[in-house]
Amino acid sequence: MTENEIISVIIPIYNVERYLDKCIRSVVEQTYKNLEIILVDDGSPDQCGTICDKWAEKDKRIRVIHKTNGGLSDARNAGLDAATGAYIGFVDSDDYIHPQMYQRLYEELAEYSADLAICGFDRVDVYSNQVIRNENMPSEGLIGKKEALLNICRKVTYMVVWNKLYRRELFDNLRFKYGKISEDIFIMYELIHRCVHILSVPENYYYYVQTPNSIMRSDKTVAHLDAVEAYYNMLLFCKSNNYPDLLQEISSKMTDSYIEIREKIQIITPSEKTRIREIKKMVHYGILYYGQNVRMAQTLYVASPALYRILRNIKMKLSVYLR
């Protein structure tokens, strides 16, 4: 590993003209200079495409891809297909990064000959611009593959793709799943499985900007149940690849995710009922075979949300009455 190696930074872009300059500037001003910055304009209806082209005129390291809208996964995949660097990084276009992020992650990869390096992140309130310190930082040093897989169920730091630096070969014949929400979870367990060495640094170098239009902060729809499917796929993957110690934890996370999302869905169209039945079958499978950590109340909710709510209301009324 030498400092002449290129890091390809992929930035998928859609309808974020308010935040885009700050995002791109934070990458351009990295202390590690040997970057290939790939801006993927995913058919953005605002001025993002023009902003990208102006940045490309100012910095020869920037390449712009203009494409029809295909969603976040499709945009990232277009960036991966175009990338030529030995290492890959992702930055979401409404976020920004610390000037030393890629320098530090690269140096740590070099020292430990690792395949993947992870840093922490802070949240940023878009209205006040206040940085909210995230105390849930990764530990320092090498971590085991099983621990990293387990943390996909426990820590956002491990679920997401954007606070990391990857050896390019990890993405050989592997791409983001098209048209899915929670696309990060669908791919992260496979990326971690391919690693020999995983390295984490305790500093928070990524700034996650919480915008009102963020997919994960918007009202929940049936599409958000994709997260449950992602954990179901992870369950089957870990079963097939000899991670038996993780199956109970994944099943519990899958059940928790289903209940959390299902409770927040306000509108269900007739055509979406089929999708909900598909997701419920996945959750039932996890509970049936690996549900030792799933509480009885959770199992009841999955089987019959209406009955669960009736019994919960009765319990609440009794608790008030018996005080």
N, C-alpha and C positions, 0 to 999 in steps of 0.2 A: 504494500500500500504506500503510495507516494502522494505528496500534496498537489501533484499535477492531475490527479483523478477528478473527473467531472461528477458533480452532483446535479442530477436533473430534478428540478423543483416544479411540480405540476400544480397549477392553480385553475380549477374549474370555475367558470364565471357565468352568472346569470342574474340579471336584474339587481345589481349591487353598486350602481354608479356612485352612491354616497360614500361607500367604504373602500372602493377599489384602489384609489391612489395610495392610501395609507398602507394597504396590504402589499401592493407591488413594491412600494418604496422600502418597506421593512425587509423584503427579500433582496432587492438591489443593494442595500446597504449592509449586507452581511459581511462580517470580517473574513469569512472564507469566500474568496473571490471567484474560484473556478466553478462557476455555476452555469447550467443551462436552464433558463427560466422559460417554462412552457405555459403560455396563457391560452386557455381553451375557452373561447367565446361560444357558449352553447346556445346560439341563436337568441342572445339577449335582446329584449325589445327596447331597451333604453340606450344610453350612450356608452355602454361598456365596450363595445367593439371599437369605437373611435378612441377611447381612452387607451385600450390595449395597443392600437397602432401607433399612437403618439409615444408611448413608452418604448416600443420597439425601435422607433427612430432615434431615441436618445441612448439606448443601451444595446450593443450588438449581441449581448448574451441572451436577449429576449427573442423568442419565437412565438408567433401568434397563429393559432388555428381558429378559423371561423367555420362553424358547422351549424347545421339545423339542430333545433332543440331535441335532445334525447334524454335529458335528466342527468343527475349527478354522476351516476355510475358510468354512463356512456361517455361523459366528458372526461372523467378520469381515465377510462380505457383508451380514449383517443390520445391522451397525453402519454400514457404508457407505450402505446404503439409508436409514438414519435420520439420517445426518449432515447438518447444515446449514451447517457452517463453510466458510470460504474455503480452509482448509488442513486436511490430514489427517495424523494421527499414529497409530501403533500401539504398544501396550505389552502384552507378554504378562503374564498375571496372576500368575505366580510370580517375575517380575522387578521391578525398580524403577529409577527414574531420578534423575539429579542435579537439584537445584532449579532450575538455570539452563538446563537442556537446551533447552526450547522457546523461551525468551527468546533464547538465542544463535542457534539455528537460524533463528528468525524474522527476527532482525536481519540475519543474513547473506543470507537470501533477499531482504530489502528492499534491501540495499546493491548486490547484483549482479543484481537482477531475475531471479533464478533460478527454476526450476521444481521443483527437488529439492535438499534439503540433507542431508548425511550427516555423522554424527559417529562417533567410535570407541566401543568398549565394553570393559569389564573383566568378567572372570568372577568369580563369587563361589562359594566352597565352602559348600554348605548346612550342613555339619556344624560347621565351625569359624567360619563367617561371615567368613572371610578373603577379602579382595579380592585377586585375582590379576591383577596389572597386565598388560594386553595391549599388547605393543609393536607389533603389526601395525595401526598407526593409519593413517587416510587422510591423504594430503598436504593442504596447506592451499591454498585458492583454487579457481578454476574448473578443471574437468577436462573433457576431451573425451568425447564420447558413445562413441566406439570404445574408449577406455581404460576407461570405466566398464563397458561390456559385457564386455570382456576380463577385467576384475577379478571378474566373476561366476564365472569359472572359477578364479580364483586366491585370492580373499580372502573370508572369511566376512563381513567388513564390508559387502561389496557384495551378497552373496547374500540376506541377510535383509531383512525389511521394517521391523523395529522400531526401528532406530536412525536414523530418517529423518523429515523433514518434507516433505510433498508438496503441490503446488498441486492443489486439488480436481479441476480439469478433467482431470488425468491419468487419473482413474478413470472418465471418461465411457465408458459401454458396455464397461467392463472390470471383471471381478470375479475373485476367487480361484477356482481350479478345485476343484470339490466332490469330497470324498472322497479326496483325494490327500495322501500324505506328501511333504515337500519342496515344499509349496504355494508357498513364497516364490519359489523358482527359476522356477516356472511363470509367474509374473506379472512378476518384476523386469525381465526383458529387454524386455518390452513397455512397461513404465513408463519405462525409460531411453530407449528408442527415441522415445517421445513428447516427451521433453524437448528444449528448445532450449539451456538453460544448466543445468549441474549444478555444485553447490558442495559442497566438503568442508571441515570444520573438524578440526583435529588433536586436539582434546581428547576424552577418553573420558567421555561423559556418560551412557551406558547401562550398567546393571549386570545382566548375564546370570547368573541363579542356576542353578547346575547341580544339579538335583534328581534323586533316584534314579528318579523316574517319568517323567523327560523322554523324549519320543518319540525324540529323536536319540541318547540315551544308553542306551536299552533294547536288549535282544537284537535282532539283525537278523532280519527275516522277509522273505518274498518281497515284501510291500508296500513295503519300503524301496527296492526297485528302481524305484519311482516317480521317484526322483532321476535315474535314467538316462533315463527317458522325458522328463523335464523338459529335460535337455540335448539330447536328440534333437529335441524341439520347438524349442528355441532354435537348433539347427543349421539346421533347415528355415526358420525365421523369418529368420535372418541371411542365408541363401542368397537368399531371396525379396526381402529389403530391402537388397540391395547392400552387404553387409559381407564380401566375399570374403577379406579378410585375417584374419578371425576363425575360419574354418571348421576349419582344422587344429587350432587350440587347443581348440575345443569338442569335436571328435572325440576328441582325446587325453583330455580331462577325462571325457568320456562313458565311454571305455574304462576309465580308472582307477577311476571310480565303480562300474562294473559289477564289476570284479575285487574291489575292497575290500569291497563289500557281499556279493557272492556267496560269498566265503571265510568270512564270518561267519554265514551262514544254516545253522542246524543241522537244521531240520525242513522238509521239502517234501512237501506233500500231493499226491496224484495230480491234483487239480483245478488246483493251482498250476503244474504243469509246462507247461501251455499258456501261462501268463503269462510264464514264463521264456523260452520259445521266442520269444514276441513281442519281449521285451526284447533277446534275442540278435540278432534280425533288425535291430533298430535299431542295435546296436553294429556289426554286420557292415557295414551301409550306411556308417556313418561311416568305418570302416577302409578299405573298398573305394575310396571316392571322396576322402577327405580324411585318410587315415591315415599321412601321411608322418612325423608325430611319434610314431606308435605303434610301440613296440619289438616285435621278433619274438616275444619271450617272451610279451608281452601278447596278441598275435594268436593264438598257440598256445593260451593259456589260454581265450580266448573260444571257439575252435573245439573244444577238447577238454580240459576241466579234469583229467580222469583221466590222460590222456597227459602233460599238463604236469607233474602231480605225480610221475609215474613218472620222467620225465627229470630233474626237479629232485632227486629222491632219489638217482638214479644219479650226478648231478653232485656232490652233497654227499659221497657215499661215495668217489668218485674223488679228490676234493680232499683228504680225510683220508688216503687210501691213499698219495697222491703227495707228501705233505709230507716 
